[in-house]
Amino acid sequence: MYHVPNEGRRSIRTGARMKETGLKSGVPDICLPTAHGGFIGLYIEMKVKPNKPTENQKKWLTALRCAGHLTAVCYSFEEAKELIEGYIKMPVTVTKGS
């Protein structure tokens, strides 16, 4: 599992450097690239209430869902933890090449 460092404010120079290295706006915050429950991975967008996903974040979540990932928006550590624990308890999905 890994975190995508998209959040927060940064200088113009740092932002430009991050874009040059491949950072994409709207990518969900957390990725668990293991296949369970018929999905090929899990992506979670973390939010603080009452914030909602941006249009760009919604596009990423939809595209990832269409590609076979489980996607979710979580509003607390506990909510994300429960989702992750439930996801990894699902049967492993066997994919081509496995």
Secondary structure as the mmCIF struct_conf table of DSSP 4:
data_model
#
loop_
_struct_conf.conf_type_id
_struct_conf.id
_struct_conf.beg_label_comp_id
_struct_conf.beg_label_asym_id
_struct_conf.beg_label_seq_id
_struct_conf.end_label_comp_id
_struct_conf.end_label_asym_id
_struct_conf.end_label_seq_id
STRN STRN1 TYR A 2 HIS A 3
BEND BEND1 GLY A 8 GLY A 8
HELX_RH_AL_P HELX_RH_AL_P1 ILE A 12 GLU A 20
TURN_TY1_P TURN_TY1_P1 THR A 21 GLY A 22
TURN_TY1_P TURN_TY1_P2 SER A 25 GLY A 26
BEND BEND2 ASP A 29 ASP A 29
STRN STRN2 ILE A 30 LEU A 32
STRN STRN3 HIS A 36 HIS A 36
TURN_TY1_P TURN_TY1_P3 GLY A 37 GLY A 38
BEND BEND3 ILE A 40 ILE A 40
STRN STRN4 LEU A 42 MET A 46
TURN_TY1_P TURN_TY1_P4 LYS A 49 PRO A 50
HELX_RH_AL_P HELX_RH_AL_P2 GLU A 55 CYS A 66
TURN_TY1_P TURN_TY1_P5 ALA A 67 GLY A 68
STRN STRN5 LEU A 70 CYS A 74
BEND BEND4 TYR A 75 SER A 76
HELX_RH_AL_P HELX_RH_AL_P3 PHE A 77 LYS A 89
BEND BEND5 MET A 90 MET A 90
HELX_LH_PP_P HELX_LH_PP_P1 PRO A 91 PRO A 91
STRN STRN6 VAL A 92 VAL A 92
HELX_LH_PP_P HELX_LH_PP_P2 THR A 93 VAL A 94
TURN_TY1_P TURN_TY1_P6 LYS A 96 GLY A 97
#
